[in-house]
Each structure stands twice: as C-alpha cells, then as structure tokens.
Amino acid sequence: MNKSELIQYVADEAELSRVKAASIVNLLFDPTSGVIAKSIKKGEVVTLTGFGTFEQRKRGARTFRNPQTGAPVKAKASKVPAFRAGATLKGTVKGGK
C-alpha cells in the first residue's frame, strides 16, 4: 500500500472526502511536518499502544572502509529514526487474531 492508497482507504472507511483524508494522513505521517516526525526530531517517543513505538536512536561515530578503495572513512555520530512493532501488530502479522 502506498500513500495514495492509504488516503483512499481512510476516506472510504471514515466516509470523508479524499481531501480531508489526505490532510489527516499528512498530519500524522508527513516526513517533514507530520506530528510523528516532529516528535521524534525533538527526542520524544511516540507510542501507539498495540501498534508500535517510533523513537530517535543515536548512532555513534565509527570508522568503516570504502569497499572500492579499501580506504578508511570516518562517519560522524548521527540520530536516526527507529520503529519497534507492538505485540498486537506482531501477532496480527504472525497470523493471530
């Protein structure tokens, strides 16, 4: 399912116009201005009970090798988004209720 299909699904299930459904989906999931992205950027944890947890993880500085030249390359410490699936979601995917 892509974003357009998700918008259509929300519109159909909630009996909303496609424009209103798009607004809701963007409010939640937009990678630059959505509430989840903004919260993660601030270092907050977003937990949707049963579904999962979105959070920011810190990746330490490290040295790796360029596979073409073999030369060592240093990577700075960074922050990356992460998601952990909740028990209910895991059960659904696994084949439970």
CYANA upper distance limits for C-alpha pairs under 8 A (distance plus 0.5 A):
  1 MET  CA      5 GLU  CA      6.33
  1 MET  CA      6 LEU  CA      7.04
  2 ASN  CA      6 LEU  CA      6.73
  3 LYS  CA      7 ILE  CA      6.69
  4 SER  CA      8 GLN  CA      6.79
  5 GLU  CA      9 TYR  CA      6.60
  6 LEU  CA     10 VAL  CA      6.69
  6 LEU  CA     25 VAL  CA      8.38
  7 ILE  CA     11 ALA  CA      6.62
  7 ILE  CA     18 ARG  CA      7.23
  7 ILE  CA     21 ALA  CA      6.09
  7 ILE  CA     22 ALA  CA      5.88
  7 ILE  CA     25 VAL  CA      7.02
  8 GLN  CA     12 ASP  CA      6.62
  8 GLN  CA     18 ARG  CA      6.89
  8 GLN  CA     21 ALA  CA      7.90
  9 TYR  CA     13 GLU  CA      6.53
 10 VAL  CA     14 ALA  CA      6.32
 10 VAL  CA     15 GLU  CA      8.37
 10 VAL  CA     16 LEU  CA      8.10
 10 VAL  CA     21 ALA  CA      6.35
 11 ALA  CA     15 GLU  CA      5.99
 11 ALA  CA     16 LEU  CA      5.12
 11 ALA  CA     17 SER  CA      6.27
 11 ALA  CA     18 ARG  CA      5.92
 11 ALA  CA     20 LYS  CA      8.10
 11 ALA  CA     21 ALA  CA      5.62
 12 ASP  CA     16 LEU  CA      7.17
 16 LEU  CA     20 LYS  CA      6.75
 16 LEU  CA     21 ALA  CA      6.70
 17 SER  CA     21 ALA  CA      6.75
 18 ARG  CA     22 ALA  CA      6.50
 19 VAL  CA     23 SER  CA      6.75
 20 LYS  CA     24 ILE  CA      6.86
 21 ALA  CA     25 VAL  CA      6.72
 22 ALA  CA     26 ASN  CA      6.48
 23 SER  CA     27 LEU  CA      6.50
 24 ILE  CA     28 LEU  CA      6.97
 25 VAL  CA     29 PHE  CA      6.39
 25 VAL  CA     30 ASP  CA      8.03
 26 ASN  CA     30 ASP  CA      5.27
 26 ASN  CA     34 GLY  CA      6.65
 27 LEU  CA     33 SER  CA      7.86
 27 LEU  CA     34 GLY  CA      5.32
 27 LEU  CA     35 VAL  CA      6.68
 28 LEU  CA     34 GLY  CA      5.37
 28 LEU  CA     35 VAL  CA      5.74
 28 LEU  CA     36 ILE  CA      6.47
 29 PHE  CA     34 GLY  CA      5.59
 29 PHE  CA     35 VAL  CA      7.57
 29 PHE  CA     36 ILE  CA      6.86
 29 PHE  CA     37 ALA  CA      7.72
 30 ASP  CA     34 GLY  CA      4.78
 30 ASP  CA     35 VAL  CA      8.29
 30 ASP  CA     37 ALA  CA      7.69
 31 PRO  CA     37 ALA  CA      6.17
 32 THR  CA     37 ALA  CA      6.94
 32 THR  CA     38 LYS  CA      7.89
 33 SER  CA     37 ALA  CA      7.19
 33 SER  CA     38 LYS  CA      6.89
 34 GLY  CA     38 LYS  CA      6.68
 35 VAL  CA     39 SER  CA      6.53
 36 ILE  CA     40 ILE  CA      6.70
 36 ILE  CA     46 VAL  CA      7.26
 36 ILE  CA     54 PHE  CA      8.11
 37 ALA  CA     41 LYS  CA      6.59
 38 LYS  CA     42 LYS  CA      6.90
 39 SER  CA     43 GLY  CA      7.02
 39 SER  CA     44 GLU  CA      5.72
 39 SER  CA     45 VAL  CA      7.54
 39 SER  CA     46 VAL  CA      7.57
 40 ILE  CA     44 GLU  CA      5.69
 40 ILE  CA     45 VAL  CA      6.76
 40 ILE  CA     46 VAL  CA      7.75
 40 ILE  CA     54 PHE  CA      7.57
 40 ILE  CA     55 GLU  CA      6.04
 40 ILE  CA     56 GLN  CA      6.07
 40 ILE  CA     81 PRO  CA      7.60
 41 LYS  CA     56 GLN  CA      7.59
 43 GLY  CA     55 GLU  CA      7.69
 43 GLY  CA     56 GLN  CA      6.42
 44 GLU  CA     55 GLU  CA      7.23
 44 GLU  CA     56 GLN  CA      8.02
 45 VAL  CA     53 THR  CA      7.44
 45 VAL  CA     54 PHE  CA      6.44
 45 VAL  CA     55 GLU  CA      5.28
 45 VAL  CA     56 GLN  CA      7.85
 46 VAL  CA     53 THR  CA      6.12
 46 VAL  CA     54 PHE  CA      5.59
 46 VAL  CA     55 GLU  CA      6.95
 47 THR  CA     51 PHE  CA      8.45
 47 THR  CA     52 GLY  CA      6.48
 47 THR  CA     53 THR  CA      4.85
 47 THR  CA     54 PHE  CA      6.91
 48 LEU  CA     52 GLY  CA      5.90
 48 LEU  CA     53 THR  CA      6.68
 49 THR  CA     53 THR  CA      8.46
 49 THR  CA     86 GLY  CA      7.46
 50 GLY  CA     86 GLY  CA      5.34
 50 GLY  CA     87 ALA  CA      6.33
 50 GLY  CA     88 THR  CA      5.20
 50 GLY  CA     89 LEU  CA      6.64
 51 PHE  CA     85 ALA  CA      6.56
 51 PHE  CA     86 GLY  CA      5.28
 51 PHE  CA     87 ALA  CA      7.86
 51 PHE  CA     88 THR  CA      6.86
 51 PHE  CA     89 LEU  CA      5.72
 52 GLY  CA     83 PHE  CA      7.42
 52 GLY  CA     84 ARG  CA      5.95
 52 GLY  CA     85 ALA  CA      4.66
 52 GLY  CA     86 GLY  CA      4.57
 52 GLY  CA     87 ALA  CA      8.31
 52 GLY  CA     89 LEU  CA      7.88
 53 THR  CA     83 PHE  CA      6.06
 53 THR  CA     84 ARG  CA      5.69
 53 THR  CA     85 ALA  CA      6.98
 53 THR  CA     86 GLY  CA      7.56
 54 PHE  CA     81 PRO  CA      7.71
 54 PHE  CA     82 ALA  CA      6.27
 54 PHE  CA     83 PHE  CA      5.07
 54 PHE  CA     84 ARG  CA      7.19
 55 GLU  CA     81 PRO  CA      6.39
 55 GLU  CA     82 ALA  CA      5.80
 55 GLU  CA     83 PHE  CA      6.88
 56 GLN  CA     79 LYS  CA      6.92
 56 GLN  CA     80 VAL  CA      6.19
 56 GLN  CA     81 PRO  CA      5.20
 56 GLN  CA     82 ALA  CA      6.43
 57 ARG  CA     79 LYS  CA      6.14
 57 ARG  CA     80 VAL  CA      5.86
 57 ARG  CA     81 PRO  CA      6.72
 57 ARG  CA     82 ALA  CA      7.01
 58 LYS  CA     77 ALA  CA      7.78
 58 LYS  CA     78 SER  CA      6.39
 58 LYS  CA     79 LYS  CA      5.04
 58 LYS  CA     80 VAL  CA      6.88
 59 ARG  CA     77 ALA  CA      6.05
 59 ARG  CA     78 SER  CA      5.68
 59 ARG  CA     79 LYS  CA      6.41
 59 ARG  CA     80 VAL  CA      7.61
 60 GLY  CA     76 LYS  CA      7.69
 60 GLY  CA     77 ALA  CA      4.92
 60 GLY  CA     78 SER  CA      7.10
 61 ALA  CA     74 LYS  CA      7.94
 61 ALA  CA     75 ALA  CA      6.08
 61 ALA  CA     76 LYS  CA      5.07
 61 ALA  CA     77 ALA  CA      4.57
 61 ALA  CA     78 SER  CA      7.96
 62 ARG  CA     74 LYS  CA      6.46
 62 ARG  CA     75 ALA  CA      5.87
 62 ARG  CA     76 LYS  CA      7.30
 62 ARG  CA     77 ALA  CA      7.96
 63 THR  CA     72 PRO  CA      6.96
 63 THR  CA     73 VAL  CA      6.07
 63 THR  CA     74 LYS  CA      4.93
 63 THR  CA     75 ALA  CA      6.52
 64 PHE  CA     72 PRO  CA      6.14
 64 PHE  CA     73 VAL  CA      5.88
 64 PHE  CA     74 LYS  CA      6.97
 64 PHE  CA     75 ALA  CA      8.13
 65 ARG  CA     69 THR  CA      8.46
 65 ARG  CA     70 GLY  CA      5.84
 65 ARG  CA     71 ALA  CA      5.96
 65 ARG  CA     72 PRO  CA      4.91
 65 ARG  CA     73 VAL  CA      6.18
 66 ASN  CA     70 GLY  CA      5.47
 66 ASN  CA     71 ALA  CA      5.93
 66 ASN  CA     72 PRO  CA      6.80
 66 ASN  CA     73 VAL  CA      7.06
 67 PRO  CA     71 ALA  CA      8.45
 85 ALA  CA     89 LEU  CA      6.78
 85 ALA  CA     90 LYS  CA      6.88
 86 GLY  CA     90 LYS  CA      6.69
 87 ALA  CA     91 GLY  CA      6.58
 88 THR  CA     92 THR  CA      6.68
 89 LEU  CA     93 VAL  CA      6.70
 90 LYS  CA     94 LYS  CA      6.49
 91 GLY  CA     95 GLY  CA      6.73
 91 GLY  CA     96 GLY  CA      5.55
 91 GLY  CA     97 LYS  CA      7.66
 92 THR  CA     96 GLY  CA      5.45
 92 THR  CA     97 LYS  CA      6.41
